[in-house]
Amino acid sequence: MNTIRVGAGVAMICSLFVLPFNVSAGYTFPTCQQAWADSEARHSCVSIRSGSVVIPEASESGHRKCVIKVKCQQNSGYFSPQDDVTVDVNEVRDLNNCNGHLKVGSC
């Protein structure tokens, strides 16, 4: 007769409820790169280079925080100096290029 150990049985039962609850309830957060890819601002901002190395545009920094390091196009057509912002991962999608500077929400 096959039996399931108590510890394995509890783990299996918990996985049936906990994992689907987290995924279906929206408790998973996008990565900073995913959120930046969905941002309207990224269309008018470019990566920063240090020699031949390209610095990541968006990276994680602490719990749910993203650091965005880019140069954004100004109204004049020129690019501003490097603009670094640190925002919550849920605010990255709301970033706008306001004349070369990143801002959450409208300009």
MARSEPA-20539 format. One record per residue (C-alpha): residue number from 1; x, y, z. Coordinates in Angstrom, 3 decimals. Last residue first. Example, Ala and Ser with C-alpha at 12.3 -4.5 7.8 and 13.67 -1.06 7.14 Angstrom:
# residues 2
  num         u         v         w
    2    13.670    -1.060     7.140
    1    12.300    -4.500     7.800
END
This chain:
# residues 107
  num         u         v         w
  107     4.270    66.726   -17.025
  106     1.794    63.934   -16.371
  105     2.464    61.082   -14.007
  104     5.799    59.872   -12.638
  103     8.537    62.127   -14.009
  102    11.582    61.423   -16.135
  101    13.542    64.416   -17.407
  100    14.371    65.325   -20.991
   99    11.502    67.726   -21.668
   98     9.082    65.802   -19.460
   97     9.584    62.171   -20.470
   96     6.796    60.303   -18.720
   95     6.893    57.531   -16.135
   94     3.562    55.828   -15.398
   93     4.796    52.334   -16.317
   92     7.581    52.714   -13.742
   91     5.113    53.531   -10.957
   90     4.233    49.900   -10.144
   89     7.927    49.031    -9.681
   88     8.224    51.766    -7.044
   87    10.506    54.583    -8.141
   86    14.192    55.481    -8.271
   85    15.142    58.014   -10.921
   84    18.405    58.598   -12.735
   83    18.635    61.060   -15.644
   82    21.898    61.168   -17.581
   81    22.391    64.457   -19.403
   80    19.526    65.569   -21.633
   79    19.297    64.490   -25.262
   78    18.907    67.044   -28.022
   77    15.712    67.275   -30.071
   76    14.791    70.735   -28.728
   75    11.845    69.212   -26.815
   74    14.370    67.147   -24.860
   73    15.214    63.519   -25.569
   72    15.884    61.319   -22.576
   71    19.151    59.888   -21.284
   70    18.696    56.775   -19.180
   69    19.181    55.217   -15.742
   68    15.953    53.871   -14.192
   67    16.351    52.472   -10.678
   66    13.477    50.256    -9.639
   65    12.103    49.633    -6.154
   64     9.855    46.668    -5.286
   63    12.038    45.706    -2.276
   62    15.578    46.893    -2.870
   61    17.065    48.212    -6.066
   60    16.006    46.346    -9.205
   59    17.344    47.526   -12.543
   58    16.100    49.527   -15.501
   57    18.082    51.036   -18.375
   56    20.938    48.561   -17.974
   55    24.303    50.285   -18.542
   54    25.789    49.502   -21.962
   53    29.514    48.753   -21.778
   52    31.739    49.803   -24.703
   51    32.916    52.942   -22.960
   50    30.275    53.687   -20.364
   49    27.088    53.768   -22.390
   48    23.702    55.071   -21.340
   47    20.560    53.634   -22.849
   46    18.125    55.857   -24.716
   45    14.920    57.731   -23.928
   44    12.073    58.839   -26.215
   43    10.272    55.501   -26.587
   42    11.112    54.545   -22.987
   41     8.815    57.267   -21.680
   40     5.606    55.421   -22.638
   39     6.480    52.665   -20.169
   38     5.643    49.035   -20.967
   37     9.309    48.087   -21.538
   36    10.149    49.890   -18.284
   35     7.680    47.648   -16.382
   34     9.176    44.506   -17.880
   33    12.740    45.639   -17.083
   32    11.741    46.543   -13.517
   31    10.282    43.090   -13.037
   30     6.530    42.804   -12.888
   29     4.909    42.153    -9.522
   28     3.082    39.016    -8.478
   27     0.171    39.512    -6.107
   26    -2.334    39.643    -8.939
   25    -5.030    37.540    -7.287
   24    -4.683    34.776    -9.886
   23    -0.955    34.287    -9.335
   22    -0.934    34.475    -5.541
   21    -4.084    32.390    -5.111
   20    -2.873    29.789    -7.642
   19     0.354    29.321    -5.635
   18    -1.270    29.219    -2.182
   17    -4.148    26.814    -2.790
   16    -2.795    23.737    -4.577
   15     0.668    24.345    -3.154
   14    -0.731    24.103     0.367
   13    -2.250    20.672    -0.344
   12     1.035    19.362    -1.751
   11     3.070    20.717     1.158
   10     0.638    19.179     3.667
    9     0.846    15.803     1.936
    8     4.635    15.898     1.791
    7     4.863    16.642     5.515
    6     2.306    13.918     6.411
    5     4.093    11.249     4.384
    4     2.045     9.853     1.536
    3     1.169     6.170     1.587
    2     1.369     3.413    -0.983
    1     0.000     0.000     0.000
END
